[in-house]
C-alpha cells in the first residue's frame, strides 16, 4: 500500500513528524500537495461533506482510512512499522509522549505568533520578544528537561530504551528546529541536555534518515513554518 500524505508543500511544519516516520520505516508514500494540483486535492478532501473529513493537515490516507492529527497518524504508523512498542501499555506511553511533544510544538509556534495565527509577526514583535524570553526561561527547561530525564532513566540508546520509536524521530526534529530558530540560545542550552543531543545525532545517522536529510524530499527550514529564525528573538 502506498500512503498519501497531505500537508502544505512549502514547509516542514507538523507534517515533518509524519514524514520522518514514513522515511525511517521505508514506507512507500506520496507527498500529495507537492505534486501537480495537489493542494487543490488536499483542500477538496477537507471540504468534503459526510464521512470523516479531516479538520486540517497533516492527514494520511491509508487505503480507505483517512487519519488526521500528527500524534494520531503516528499512533497508527507506529504499530504497523515497528516504531512503537508491541504492548498496549507501551503504545499508550509512546502516544502520551508524542502528545506532550505536540504541546511543546504549539508553544514553539507561539514564540513568533503570541497573539494568535491571524496576525503577522510584524504586528506583534514586542509580544513575541516577551514570549520568547519566557519560553526559554521556563518552558524549554521544563519540556526538554523532562525528555532528558527520561533518556537518562531508561539507560538505552533511545528515549524509551534500546529500540527507536517515532518519539525519538520527533525529538530529533525538535532539536534541529530549535537550533535553526534560536541558534544562540540553543547553543548555550545544549550543555544541559547531552542525552538529547546524542539522541539527535544517533537518529541523524540512521541510514534511511540520513538519506532523507540529504534528499530533495526534505524541505529546508524557513520563516513560514513552525521554527522561524528572527534574530531579535534569539537573546
N, C-alpha and C positions, 0 to 999 in steps of 0.2 A: 504494500500500500504506500502510495506517495502522499505525504501530508501536504496540506495547503495552509501556509501561514499568512495571515492578513495583518499587516501593520503599515504605518506610514513609511514611505520609501526613502525619505531623506535623512532619517535619524535612527540612532540605536534605540533610545527610549526603553520602554518596558518590554518591547519585543525582543530586545537583545538577550534577555534572560532565557527566552524560549529558543532563540537561535543557537545559543551556546549549548543547550541540552541536545538539540537536534544534531548539531555538529559533533559533539562528543559521542553520541550514540551511532554516528554514521548513518543516520536515517535519511531516506530519500524525501526531499521536500522542495516545494517551490515557494519563493517569497513573492506572493501574487502581486502585490501592489507595485513591485519594482519592474513588472513587465508591462507590455502594451495594454492600455485600458484597465490596468489592474486596480488602480484607485477607484475607478468607477464601479468595478465589480465588488470591491470591498464596501463601498457606500450602499450599494444595492442590497447586499446581504443584511446590513444594519437597518435598512428601511423596510425590510420585509414585514408583512402583516401575518399573524398567525404563527404557530410553531414556537420556536425558542430563539428568536433573533438576539444577537449579542448587543450589549449596550454600547460598547466602544472597543476599538482594537487595543491590544492584540487579541485575536481569536484564531483558533486552529480548527480546520476541517479534517476530520479523520474518518474516512468512509462516509457514513450518514450522520455522524456526530459533528456538531459544531460546539466547541468548548471555548468559553470566554474567561477572562481574568487570568493574569500571569500565573499566580500561585495554583489556580485550578488546573491550568494547562500542564504545569509541571507535575502536579499530583498524578495526572493521567499518564504523562510520558514516563515518569519515574518508575512506575511499577511495570511498565512494558519494555523498558530498555535498560534495566539493571542500574538505574540511577537513584534508587531508593531501597531501603531495607525490605525484606520479604514479609516480615511480621506486621500485623495491623498496628501494633503499638509503635513500631519503628516508622511506618509510613506516616502515622499521625504526628509523630515527633518531628520528622523532617518537614512535613507540611506546616507545622506550627512555626518552625524556624523560618520558613520561607515567608510566612505571613508577617513575621517580625521584620524581615528584610523589606517587605512591601511598605510597612510603616516608615522605615528609615528612608526609603526612596522618596516617599512623599515629603518628608522633612527636607531632604536634599533639594527637591524641586522648589520648595517654599523659600529657600535662601534667595532665589532670584525672582520669585513671584510671591512675596509675603502678603500681598493684599488680594490675591486671587489670580487665576489664569486669564481673566478678561482684560487686564491692564498690561501694557508693555513694561518691560524692565525700566525704561527711562522714566516712567511715571511713578516709580516707587524706589528710586535709588537710595534715599535716606533710610527708608524702612528696611530695604534689603541689606544695607550695611549693618544695621542694628540686629536684624535677624541672623545674619551670618556670624556675627560676633558671639551671639548667644548659642548658636548652633555648635560652634567649635569649643566653646567653654563648657557647655552642659551636655549636648546631645551626642556628639561624636564620641566622647569618652564613655558615655552610657551604653551606646549600641556596640561600638567596636570593642569596648572592654568586655562586654558580655560574650561576644563571639571569641575573643582572645582567650577568655577563661575556659570556654567550652573546649577549644582546641587543646589547651594545656591539660585540662582534667581528663580528656579521653585518651591522651597519650599516643594517638595514632597519626598517620600521615594526613588525615583529613578531619574535619570538624566532628564527625560522629564516630570516628575510629579509623580502621585500616582501609575501608573502601570509600571511594568517591561517591558523593551524591550530588544532585542538582543544586543543593545549598552551597557546596564548595564552588561550583561554577558561578553562582550568583555573587558570592563573596569576592571572587576574582574580579568580577565586573565592578563591584563597589570600590575596591582598592584602586583599580585602574581609573575609574571615573573620578574619584576624589583627587588622584594625582593630576589628572587633566584640569579639573575645575579649580583646585586650590593647591597648586604645586608648592608654594612656600609653606603654607600651614601644614600640609600633609607631610612634607619632608621633616619638619620638626616633630610631628606626632608619631612617625613610624617607629621610632626607637622604643615606644611603649607597647607596640603590637608586633613583636618579632614573629610570633606564631602565624599571624595572618599574612605577614609579608612572605614568609616561607611558603605558606599555602598558595598565595598568589603565584609565586614563581613555579611551584610544582604543577599547578594547573596549566600555566602557560607553556610548559614543556611537554604536556601530553600530546602524543602525535596528531590526533585529529584537531585539537585546539590550536596547536602550533601551525598546522597547515591552514586552518581557517583564518587565523590572525594575519597571515601573510597574503591572503587572497583578496580579491575584489568584493567578495561577499561581505566582508567586514566593513561596515560603514564607519568612516572616521568620526571621532568626537567633533561636535560643532556647537555653535551657540543657538541652535534650535531645539536641542534635546534636553534631557534632564540634567546632565552635567554640563554646565556652562562656565567658561572662564571669563571672569570680569576682574581685572587687576585690582580694582578698588575694594573688592570683597575678600581679597586674599591676605588680609592682615597688614 
